[in-house]
Amino acid sequence: MTRRNHVKYIFVTGGVVSSLGKGIASASIGLLLKSRGLRVTIQKFDPYLNVDPGTMNP
């Protein structure tokens, strides 16, 4: 019997404040999932089109 591997996605979102710890939370979740034997890939995405997120104010 062949078992299919289903792809699952976890999205970690937040506002324009970059110091909310989204990266640390994502890395921690990834480490926990890896310790359970899952394959984990983290992809960072900035949804700010043509805007430098470093200069944005909340």
mmCIF file of the N, C-alpha and C atoms, coordinates in Angstrom:
data_MODEL
# 
_entry.id   MODEL 
# 
loop_
_atom_site.group_PDB 
_atom_site.id 
_atom_site.type_symbol 
_atom_site.label_atom_id 
_atom_site.label_alt_id 
_atom_site.label_comp_id 
_atom_site.label_asym_id 
_atom_site.label_entity_id 
_atom_site.label_seq_id 
_atom_site.pdbx_PDB_ins_code 
_atom_site.Cartn_x 
_atom_site.Cartn_y 
_atom_site.Cartn_z 
_atom_site.occupancy 
_atom_site.B_iso_or_equiv 
_atom_site.pdbx_formal_charge 
_atom_site.auth_seq_id 
_atom_site.auth_comp_id 
_atom_site.auth_asym_id 
_atom_site.auth_atom_id 
_atom_site.pdbx_PDB_model_num 
ATOM 1   N N  . MET A 1 1  ? 0.837  -1.176 0.000  1.00 0.00 ? 1  MET A N  1 
ATOM 2   C CA . MET A 1 1  ? 0.000  0.000  0.000  1.00 0.00 ? 1  MET A CA 1 
ATOM 3   C C  . MET A 1 1  ? 0.887  1.247  0.000  1.00 0.00 ? 1  MET A C  1 
ATOM 4   N N  . THR A 1 2  ? 0.648  2.139  -0.903 1.00 0.00 ? 2  THR A N  1 
ATOM 5   C CA . THR A 1 2  ? 1.445  3.353  -1.026 1.00 0.00 ? 2  THR A CA 1 
ATOM 6   C C  . THR A 1 2  ? 0.818  4.475  -0.209 1.00 0.00 ? 2  THR A C  1 
ATOM 7   N N  . ARG A 1 3  ? 1.652  5.135  0.559  1.00 0.00 ? 3  ARG A N  1 
ATOM 8   C CA . ARG A 1 3  ? 1.171  6.259  1.366  1.00 0.00 ? 3  ARG A CA 1 
ATOM 9   C C  . ARG A 1 3  ? 1.569  7.564  0.687  1.00 0.00 ? 3  ARG A C  1 
ATOM 10  N N  . ARG A 1 4  ? 0.618  8.438  0.501  1.00 0.00 ? 4  ARG A N  1 
ATOM 11  C CA . ARG A 1 4  ? 0.896  9.738  -0.115 1.00 0.00 ? 4  ARG A CA 1 
ATOM 12  C C  . ARG A 1 4  ? 1.335  10.733 0.947  1.00 0.00 ? 4  ARG A C  1 
ATOM 13  N N  . ASN A 1 5  ? 2.300  11.543 0.588  1.00 0.00 ? 5  ASN A N  1 
ATOM 14  C CA . ASN A 1 5  ? 2.737  12.615 1.475  1.00 0.00 ? 5  ASN A CA 1 
ATOM 15  C C  . ASN A 1 5  ? 1.966  13.874 1.122  1.00 0.00 ? 5  ASN A C  1 
ATOM 16  N N  . HIS A 1 6  ? 1.193  14.357 2.045  1.00 0.00 ? 6  HIS A N  1 
ATOM 17  C CA . HIS A 1 6  ? 0.424  15.575 1.828  1.00 0.00 ? 6  HIS A CA 1 
ATOM 18  C C  . HIS A 1 6  ? 1.229  16.770 2.318  1.00 0.00 ? 6  HIS A C  1 
ATOM 19  N N  . VAL A 1 7  ? 1.221  17.817 1.536  1.00 0.00 ? 7  VAL A N  1 
ATOM 20  C CA . VAL A 1 7  ? 1.932  19.041 1.893  1.00 0.00 ? 7  VAL A CA 1 
ATOM 21  C C  . VAL A 1 7  ? 1.019  19.882 2.771  1.00 0.00 ? 7  VAL A C  1 
ATOM 22  N N  . LYS A 1 8  ? 1.561  20.370 3.872  1.00 0.00 ? 8  LYS A N  1 
ATOM 23  C CA . LYS A 1 8  ? 0.824  21.244 4.786  1.00 0.00 ? 8  LYS A CA 1 
ATOM 24  C C  . LYS A 1 8  ? 1.585  22.564 4.881  1.00 0.00 ? 8  LYS A C  1 
ATOM 25  N N  . TYR A 1 9  ? 0.847  23.639 5.042  1.00 0.00 ? 9  TYR A N  1 
ATOM 26  C CA . TYR A 1 9  ? 1.441  24.970 5.153  1.00 0.00 ? 9  TYR A CA 1 
ATOM 27  C C  . TYR A 1 9  ? 1.040  25.598 6.479  1.00 0.00 ? 9  TYR A C  1 
ATOM 28  N N  . ILE A 1 10 ? 1.989  26.297 7.097  1.00 0.00 ? 10 ILE A N  1 
ATOM 29  C CA . ILE A 1 10 ? 1.721  27.084 8.299  1.00 0.00 ? 10 ILE A CA 1 
ATOM 30  C C  . ILE A 1 10 ? 2.139  28.518 7.978  1.00 0.00 ? 10 ILE A C  1 
ATOM 31  N N  . PHE A 1 11 ? 1.221  29.446 8.120  1.00 0.00 ? 11 PHE A N  1 
ATOM 32  C CA . PHE A 1 11 ? 1.509  30.855 7.870  1.00 0.00 ? 11 PHE A CA 1 
ATOM 33  C C  . PHE A 1 11 ? 1.605  31.579 9.204  1.00 0.00 ? 11 PHE A C  1 
ATOM 34  N N  . VAL A 1 12 ? 2.702  32.306 9.410  1.00 0.00 ? 12 VAL A N  1 
ATOM 35  C CA . VAL A 1 12 ? 2.880  33.139 10.595 1.00 0.00 ? 12 VAL A CA 1 
ATOM 36  C C  . VAL A 1 12 ? 2.815  34.575 10.104 1.00 0.00 ? 12 VAL A C  1 
ATOM 37  N N  . THR A 1 13 ? 1.802  35.308 10.544 1.00 0.00 ? 13 THR A N  1 
ATOM 38  C CA . THR A 1 13 ? 1.606  36.669 10.051 1.00 0.00 ? 13 THR A CA 1 
ATOM 39  C C  . THR A 1 13 ? 1.656  37.668 11.198 1.00 0.00 ? 13 THR A C  1 
ATOM 40  N N  . GLY A 1 14 ? 1.784  38.914 10.847 1.00 0.00 ? 14 GLY A N  1 
ATOM 41  C CA . GLY A 1 14 ? 1.787  39.982 11.835 1.00 0.00 ? 14 GLY A CA 1 
ATOM 42  C C  . GLY A 1 14 ? 1.634  41.316 11.130 1.00 0.00 ? 14 GLY A C  1 
ATOM 43  N N  . GLY A 1 15 ? 1.666  42.363 11.907 1.00 0.00 ? 15 GLY A N  1 
ATOM 44  C CA . GLY A 1 15 ? 1.513  43.703 11.352 1.00 0.00 ? 15 GLY A CA 1 
ATOM 45  C C  . GLY A 1 15 ? 2.815  44.232 10.803 1.00 0.00 ? 15 GLY A C  1 
ATOM 46  N N  . VAL A 1 16 ? 2.915  45.546 10.726 1.00 0.00 ? 16 VAL A N  1 
ATOM 47  C CA . VAL A 1 16 ? 4.114  46.171 10.177 1.00 0.00 ? 16 VAL A CA 1 
ATOM 48  C C  . VAL A 1 16 ? 5.227  46.284 11.213 1.00 0.00 ? 16 VAL A C  1 
ATOM 49  N N  . VAL A 1 17 ? 4.940  45.967 12.456 1.00 0.00 ? 17 VAL A N  1 
ATOM 50  C CA . VAL A 1 17 ? 5.966  46.023 13.497 1.00 0.00 ? 17 VAL A CA 1 
ATOM 51  C C  . VAL A 1 17 ? 6.828  44.776 13.367 1.00 0.00 ? 17 VAL A C  1 
ATOM 52  N N  . SER A 1 18 ? 8.108  44.954 13.086 1.00 0.00 ? 18 SER A N  1 
ATOM 53  C CA . SER A 1 18 ? 8.968  43.807 12.810 1.00 0.00 ? 18 SER A CA 1 
ATOM 54  C C  . SER A 1 18 ? 9.512  43.145 14.066 1.00 0.00 ? 18 SER A C  1 
ATOM 55  N N  . SER A 1 19 ? 9.307  43.728 15.228 1.00 0.00 ? 19 SER A N  1 
ATOM 56  C CA . SER A 1 19 ? 9.905  43.167 16.443 1.00 0.00 ? 19 SER A CA 1 
ATOM 57  C C  . SER A 1 19 ? 8.932  42.295 17.229 1.00 0.00 ? 19 SER A C  1 
ATOM 58  N N  . LEU A 1 20 ? 8.011  41.651 16.550 1.00 0.00 ? 20 LEU A N  1 
ATOM 59  C CA . LEU A 1 20 ? 7.030  40.827 17.250 1.00 0.00 ? 20 LEU A CA 1 
ATOM 60  C C  . LEU A 1 20 ? 7.492  39.394 17.473 1.00 0.00 ? 20 LEU A C  1 
ATOM 61  N N  . GLY A 1 21 ? 8.648  39.009 16.952 1.00 0.00 ? 21 GLY A N  1 
ATOM 62  C CA . GLY A 1 21 ? 9.161  37.665 17.181 1.00 0.00 ? 21 GLY A CA 1 
ATOM 63  C C  . GLY A 1 21 ? 8.601  36.619 16.235 1.00 0.00 ? 21 GLY A C  1 
ATOM 64  N N  . LYS A 1 22 ? 8.161  37.044 15.050 1.00 0.00 ? 22 LYS A N  1 
ATOM 65  C CA . LYS A 1 22 ? 7.609  36.086 14.091 1.00 0.00 ? 22 LYS A CA 1 
ATOM 66  C C  . LYS A 1 22 ? 8.683  35.107 13.622 1.00 0.00 ? 22 LYS A C  1 
ATOM 67  N N  . GLY A 1 23 ? 9.903  35.581 13.453 1.00 0.00 ? 23 GLY A N  1 
ATOM 68  C CA . GLY A 1 23 ? 10.986 34.706 13.011 1.00 0.00 ? 23 GLY A CA 1 
ATOM 69  C C  . GLY A 1 23 ? 11.343 33.670 14.053 1.00 0.00 ? 23 GLY A C  1 
ATOM 70  N N  . ILE A 1 24 ? 11.403 34.089 15.311 1.00 0.00 ? 24 ILE A N  1 
ATOM 71  C CA . ILE A 1 24 ? 11.715 33.156 16.396 1.00 0.00 ? 24 ILE A CA 1 
ATOM 72  C C  . ILE A 1 24 ? 10.596 32.136 16.555 1.00 0.00 ? 24 ILE A C  1 
ATOM 73  N N  . ALA A 1 25 ? 9.352  32.585 16.455 1.00 0.00 ? 25 ALA A N  1 
ATOM 74  C CA . ALA A 1 25 ? 8.215  31.666 16.555 1.00 0.00 ? 25 ALA A CA 1 
ATOM 75  C C  . ALA A 1 25 ? 8.229  30.664 15.404 1.00 0.00 ? 25 ALA A C  1 
ATOM 76  N N  . SER A 1 26 ? 8.510  31.127 14.197 1.00 0.00 ? 26 SER A N  1 
ATOM 77  C CA . SER A 1 26 ? 8.555  30.236 13.036 1.00 0.00 ? 26 SER A CA 1 
ATOM 78  C C  . SER A 1 26 ? 9.673  29.209 13.171 1.00 0.00 ? 26 SER A C  1 
ATOM 79  N N  . ALA A 1 27 ? 10.845 29.660 13.608 1.00 0.00 ? 27 ALA A N  1 
ATOM 80  C CA . ALA A 1 27 ? 11.972 28.749 13.782 1.00 0.00 ? 27 ALA A CA 1 
ATOM 81  C C  . ALA A 1 27 ? 11.681 27.714 14.864 1.00 0.00 ? 27 ALA A C  1 
ATOM 82  N N  . SER A 1 28 ? 11.023 28.128 15.932 1.00 0.00 ? 28 SER A N  1 
ATOM 83  C CA . SER A 1 28 ? 10.691 27.202 17.016 1.00 0.00 ? 28 SER A CA 1 
ATOM 84  C C  . SER A 1 28 ? 9.684  26.150 16.564 1.00 0.00 ? 28 SER A C  1 
ATOM 85  N N  . ILE A 1 29 ? 8.666  26.586 15.825 1.00 0.00 ? 29 ILE A N  1 
ATOM 86  C CA . ILE A 1 29 ? 7.679  25.640 15.298 1.00 0.00 ? 29 ILE A CA 1 
ATOM 87  C C  . ILE A 1 29 ? 8.355  24.662 14.337 1.00 0.00 ? 29 ILE A C  1 
ATOM 88  N N  . GLY A 1 30 ? 9.240  25.179 13.485 1.00 0.00 ? 30 GLY A N  1 
ATOM 89  C CA . GLY A 1 30 ? 9.964  24.315 12.555 1.00 0.00 ? 30 GLY A CA 1 
ATOM 90  C C  . GLY A 1 30 ? 10.824 23.295 13.264 1.00 0.00 ? 30 GLY A C  1 
ATOM 91  N N  . LEU A 1 31 ? 11.500 23.705 14.329 1.00 0.00 ? 31 LEU A N  1 
ATOM 92  C CA . LEU A 1 31 ? 12.337 22.783 15.094 1.00 0.00 ? 31 LEU A CA 1 
ATOM 93  C C  . LEU A 1 31 ? 11.500 21.697 15.758 1.00 0.00 ? 31 LEU A C  1 
ATOM 94  N N  . LEU A 1 32 ? 10.351 22.072 16.308 1.00 0.00 ? 32 LEU A N  1 
ATOM 95  C CA . LEU A 1 32 ? 9.470  21.079 16.925 1.00 0.00 ? 32 LEU A CA 1 
ATOM 96  C C  . LEU A 1 32 ? 8.957  20.072 15.895 1.00 0.00 ? 32 LEU A C  1 
ATOM 97  N N  . LEU A 1 33 ? 8.594  20.558 14.717 1.00 0.00 ? 33 LEU A N  1 
ATOM 98  C CA . LEU A 1 33 ? 8.110  19.651 13.675 1.00 0.00 ? 33 LEU A CA 1 
ATOM 99  C C  . LEU A 1 33 ? 9.224  18.738 13.166 1.00 0.00 ? 33 LEU A C  1 
ATOM 100 N N  . LYS A 1 34 ? 10.440 19.277 13.046 1.00 0.00 ? 34 LYS A N  1 
ATOM 101 C CA . LYS A 1 34 ? 11.577 18.455 12.620 1.00 0.00 ? 34 LYS A CA 1 
ATOM 102 C C  . LYS A 1 34 ? 11.886 17.368 13.639 1.00 0.00 ? 34 LYS A C  1 
ATOM 103 N N  . SER A 1 35 ? 11.757 17.697 14.920 1.00 0.00 ? 35 SER A N  1 
ATOM 104 C CA . SER A 1 35 ? 12.026 16.701 15.958 1.00 0.00 ? 35 SER A CA 1 
ATOM 105 C C  . SER A 1 35 ? 11.006 15.566 15.928 1.00 0.00 ? 35 SER A C  1 
ATOM 106 N N  . ARG A 1 36 ? 9.846  15.798 15.307 1.00 0.00 ? 36 ARG A N  1 
ATOM 107 C CA . ARG A 1 36 ? 8.821  14.761 15.137 1.00 0.00 ? 36 ARG A CA 1 
ATOM 108 C C  . ARG A 1 36 ? 9.017  13.970 13.845 1.00 0.00 ? 36 ARG A C  1 
ATOM 109 N N  . GLY A 1 37 ? 10.092 14.284 13.100 1.00 0.00 ? 37 GLY A N  1 
ATOM 110 C CA . GLY A 1 37 ? 10.407 13.530 11.902 1.00 0.00 ? 37 GLY A CA 1 
ATOM 111 C C  . GLY A 1 37 ? 9.825  14.087 10.617 1.00 0.00 ? 37 GLY A C  1 
ATOM 112 N N  . LEU A 1 38 ? 9.290  15.295 10.664 1.00 0.00 ? 38 LEU A N  1 
ATOM 113 C CA . LEU A 1 38 ? 8.726  15.899 9.463  1.00 0.00 ? 38 LEU A CA 1 
ATOM 114 C C  . LEU A 1 38 ? 9.794  16.697 8.724  1.00 0.00 ? 38 LEU A C  1 
ATOM 115 N N  . ARG A 1 39 ? 9.628  16.839 7.439  1.00 0.00 ? 39 ARG A N  1 
ATOM 116 C CA . ARG A 1 39 ? 10.533 17.661 6.645  1.00 0.00 ? 39 ARG A CA 1 
ATOM 117 C C  . ARG A 1 39 ? 9.998  19.087 6.645  1.00 0.00 ? 39 ARG A C  1 
ATOM 118 N N  . VAL A 1 40 ? 10.845 20.026 7.003  1.00 0.00 ? 40 VAL A N  1 
ATOM 119 C CA . VAL A 1 40 ? 10.419 21.418 7.178  1.00 0.00 ? 40 VAL A CA 1 
ATOM 120 C C  . VAL A 1 40 ? 11.246 22.324 6.274  1.00 0.00 ? 40 VAL A C  1 
ATOM 121 N N  . THR A 1 41 ? 10.578 23.237 5.598  1.00 0.00 ? 41 THR A N  1 
ATOM 122 C CA . THR A 1 41 ? 11.230 24.288 4.821  1.00 0.00 ? 41 THR A CA 1 
ATOM 123 C C  . THR A 1 41 ? 10.590 25.614 5.206  1.00 0.00 ? 41 THR A C  1 
ATOM 124 N N  . ILE A 1 42 ? 11.418 26.598 5.538  1.00 0.00 ? 42 ILE A N  1 
ATOM 125 C CA . ILE A 1 42 ? 10.893 27.912 5.914  1.00 0.00 ? 42 ILE A CA 1 
ATOM 126 C C  . ILE A 1 42 ? 11.130 28.877 4.761  1.00 0.00 ? 42 ILE A C  1 
ATOM 127 N N  . GLN A 1 43 ? 10.107 29.614 4.402  1.00 0.00 ? 43 GLN A N  1 
ATOM 128 C CA . GLN A 1 43 ? 10.189 30.612 3.331  1.00 0.00 ? 43 GLN A CA 1 
ATOM 129 C C  . GLN A 1 43 ? 9.703  31.946 3.878  1.00 0.00 ? 43 GLN A C  1 
ATOM 130 N N  . LYS A 1 44 ? 10.552 32.963 3.812  1.00 0.00 ? 44 LYS A N  1 
ATOM 131 C CA . LYS A 1 44 ? 10.164 34.296 4.273  1.00 0.00 ? 44 LYS A CA 1 
ATOM 132 C C  . LYS A 1 44 ? 9.603  35.083 3.094  1.00 0.00 ? 44 LYS A C  1 
ATOM 133 N N  . PHE A 1 45 ? 8.536  35.794 3.337  1.00 0.00 ? 45 PHE A N  1 
ATOM 134 C CA . PHE A 1 45 ? 7.879  36.558 2.274  1.00 0.00 ? 45 PHE A CA 1 
ATOM 135 C C  . PHE A 1 45 ? 7.485  37.918 2.823  1.00 0.00 ? 45 PHE A C  1 
ATOM 136 N N  . ASP A 1 46 ? 7.941  38.975 2.173  1.00 0.00 ? 46 ASP A N  1 
ATOM 137 C CA . ASP A 1 46 ? 7.539  40.333 2.532  1.00 0.00 ? 46 ASP A CA 1 
ATOM 138 C C  . ASP A 1 46 ? 6.478  40.800 1.544  1.00 0.00 ? 46 ASP A C  1 
ATOM 139 N N  . PRO A 1 47 ? 5.254  41.001 1.994  1.00 0.00 ? 47 PRO A N  1 
ATOM 140 C CA . PRO A 1 47 ? 4.180  41.362 1.069  1.00 0.00 ? 47 PRO A CA 1 
ATOM 141 C C  . PRO A 1 47 ? 4.139  42.845 0.693  1.00 0.00 ? 47 PRO A C  1 
ATOM 142 N N  . TYR A 1 48 ? 5.174  43.587 1.021  1.00 0.00 ? 48 TYR A N  1 
ATOM 143 C CA . TYR A 1 48 ? 5.183  45.012 0.718  1.00 0.00 ? 48 TYR A CA 1 
ATOM 144 C C  . TYR A 1 48 ? 5.670  45.206 -0.713 1.00 0.00 ? 48 TYR A C  1 
ATOM 145 N N  . LEU A 1 49 ? 4.775  45.501 -1.622 1.00 0.00 ? 49 LEU A N  1 
ATOM 146 C CA . LEU A 1 49 ? 5.133  45.676 -3.023 1.00 0.00 ? 49 LEU A CA 1 
ATOM 147 C C  . LEU A 1 49 ? 5.732  47.062 -3.240 1.00 0.00 ? 49 LEU A C  1 
ATOM 148 N N  . ASN A 1 50 ? 6.949  47.100 -3.728 1.00 0.00 ? 50 ASN A N  1 
ATOM 149 C CA . ASN A 1 50 ? 7.644  48.348 -4.060 1.00 0.00 ? 50 ASN A CA 1 
ATOM 150 C C  . ASN A 1 50 ? 7.771  49.300 -2.866 1.00 0.00 ? 50 ASN A C  1 
ATOM 151 N N  . VAL A 1 51 ? 7.822  48.757 -1.659 1.00 0.00 ? 51 VAL A N  1 
ATOM 152 C CA . VAL A 1 51 ? 7.975  49.569 -0.452 1.00 0.00 ? 51 VAL A CA 1 
ATOM 153 C C  . VAL A 1 51 ? 9.067  48.937 0.392  1.00 0.00 ? 51 VAL A C  1 
ATOM 154 N N  . ASP A 1 52 ? 9.939  49.754 0.947  1.00 0.00 ? 52 ASP A N  1 
ATOM 155 C CA . ASP A 1 52 ? 10.969 49.255 1.847  1.00 0.00 ? 52 ASP A CA 1 
ATOM 156 C C  . ASP A 1 52 ? 10.356 49.093 3.231  1.00 0.00 ? 52 ASP A C  1 
ATOM 157 N N  . PRO A 1 53 ? 10.170 47.850 3.736  1.00 0.00 ? 53 PRO A N  1 
ATOM 158 C CA . PRO A 1 53 ? 9.509  47.667 5.021  1.00 0.00 ? 53 PRO A CA 1 
ATOM 159 C C  . PRO A 1 53 ? 10.301 48.242 6.195  1.00 0.00 ? 53 PRO A C  1 
ATOM 160 N N  . GLY A 1 54 ? 11.596 48.491 6.003  1.00 0.00 ? 54 GLY A N  1 
ATOM 161 C CA . GLY A 1 54 ? 12.391 49.063 7.077  1.00 0.00 ? 54 GLY A CA 1 
ATOM 162 C C  . GLY A 1 54 ? 12.058 50.514 7.363  1.00 0.00 ? 54 GLY A C  1 
ATOM 163 N N  . THR A 1 55 ? 11.452 51.197 6.412  1.00 0.00 ? 55 THR A N  1 
ATOM 164 C CA . THR A 1 55 ? 11.129 52.609 6.609  1.00 0.00 ? 55 THR A CA 1 
ATOM 165 C C  . THR A 1 55 ? 9.664  52.834 6.966  1.00 0.00 ? 55 THR A C  1 
ATOM 166 N N  . MET A 1 56 ? 8.884  51.770 7.075  1.00 0.00 ? 56 MET A N  1 
ATOM 167 C CA . MET A 1 56 ? 7.460  51.924 7.399  1.00 0.00 ? 56 MET A CA 1 
ATOM 168 C C  . MET A 1 56 ? 7.279  52.142 8.897  1.00 0.00 ? 56 MET A C  1 
ATOM 169 N N  . ASN A 1 57 ? 6.388  53.000 9.265  1.00 0.00 ? 57 ASN A N  1 
ATOM 170 C CA . ASN A 1 57 ? 6.072  53.259 10.666 1.00 0.00 ? 57 ASN A CA 1 
ATOM 171 C C  . ASN A 1 57 ? 4.698  52.675 10.988 1.00 0.00 ? 57 ASN A C  1 
ATOM 172 N N  . PRO A 1 58 ? 4.551  52.093 12.199 1.00 0.00 ? 58 PRO A N  1 
ATOM 173 C CA . PRO A 1 58 ? 3.233  51.535 12.555 1.00 0.00 ? 58 PRO A CA 1 
ATOM 174 C C  . PRO A 1 58 ? 2.189  52.609 12.791 1.00 0.00 ? 58 PRO A C  1 
# 
